[in-house]
Amino acid sequence: MCMGIPMQIREINGFGARCEAKGVERNVSLLMLDLAELAVGDFVVVHLGHAIERISAERAADAWSVYDEILAAEAHPPGAPG
């Protein structure tokens, strides 16, 4: 399964951006989006190094809440010792 990761734009350089999520920064292509509608501080969904959708801060937080639950469940599966 492939999932897009919500990231916040920290810097825009032409058709690329430096984005951050949970302390991890990545260079991201903005070629699939309208640059005129993007600004530093906006949230985007990143998939395979490309921003594919602009989203609200609330939607980004909701997605990370779900991802955090998935990661926690993987770290402590039901019935596992500890």
C-alpha positions as CSV (number, residue, x, y, z in Angstrom):
1,M,0.0,0.0,0.0
2,C,1.3,3.5,-0.8
3,M,0.4,6.4,1.3
4,G,0.9,10.1,1.0
5,I,2.5,11.9,3.9
6,P,1.3,15.3,5.1
7,M,4.2,17.7,5.2
8,Q,4.6,21.5,5.8
9,I,6.4,23.7,3.3
10,R,9.4,25.4,5.0
11,E,11.0,26.9,1.9
12,I,10.0,27.2,-1.8
13,N,12.8,27.3,-4.4
14,G,11.3,27.5,-7.9
15,F,9.5,24.2,-8.7
16,G,10.8,22.6,-5.5
17,A,10.3,23.0,-1.8
18,R,11.9,21.9,1.5
19,C,9.2,20.3,3.5
20,E,9.0,19.0,7.1
21,A,7.0,16.4,9.0
22,K,7.7,15.2,12.6
23,G,11.2,16.7,12.5
24,V,12.2,15.1,9.1
25,E,12.9,17.3,6.2
26,R,12.8,16.4,2.5
27,N,13.2,18.1,-0.8
28,V,9.8,17.9,-2.7
29,S,8.8,18.6,-6.3
30,L,6.0,21.0,-6.7
31,L,5.5,20.4,-10.4
32,M,2.1,18.7,-9.9
33,L,0.6,21.7,-8.2
34,D,-0.2,25.3,-9.0
35,L,2.7,27.3,-7.6
36,A,0.6,30.5,-7.4
37,E,-1.5,28.8,-4.7
38,L,1.3,27.6,-2.5
39,A,3.2,29.5,0.3
40,V,5.6,28.8,3.0
41,G,3.6,27.3,5.9
42,D,1.1,25.5,3.7
43,F,0.6,21.7,4.1
44,V,0.8,19.3,1.2
45,V,0.5,15.6,0.7
46,V,3.8,14.2,-0.5
47,H,3.9,10.9,-2.4
48,L,7.1,9.6,-4.0
49,G,8.9,12.9,-3.6
50,H,6.1,14.9,-5.2
51,A,3.5,17.2,-3.6
52,I,0.2,16.0,-5.0
53,E,-2.4,18.0,-3.0
54,R,-2.6,21.1,-0.9
55,I,-4.4,20.4,2.4
56,S,-5.5,22.2,5.5
57,A,-3.5,22.0,8.8
58,E,-6.5,20.2,10.3
59,R,-6.5,17.5,7.7
60,A,-2.7,17.1,8.1
61,A,-3.1,16.7,11.9
62,D,-6.0,14.2,11.4
63,A,-3.8,12.1,9.0
64,W,-0.9,12.1,11.4
65,S,-3.2,11.0,14.2
66,V,-4.2,8.0,12.2
67,Y,-0.6,7.3,11.2
68,D,0.6,7.5,14.8
69,E,-2.1,5.0,15.8
70,I,-0.9,2.6,13.1
71,L,2.7,2.9,14.2
72,A,1.8,2.4,17.8
73,A,-0.2,-0.8,16.9
74,E,2.8,-2.1,14.9
75,A,5.1,-1.5,17.8
76,H,2.8,-3.2,20.3
77,P,0.7,-5.8,18.5
78,P,-2.2,-7.3,20.5
79,G,-1.1,-10.5,22.3
80,A,2.6,-9.7,22.1
81,P,4.7,-9.8,25.3
82,G,5.6,-6.6,27.0
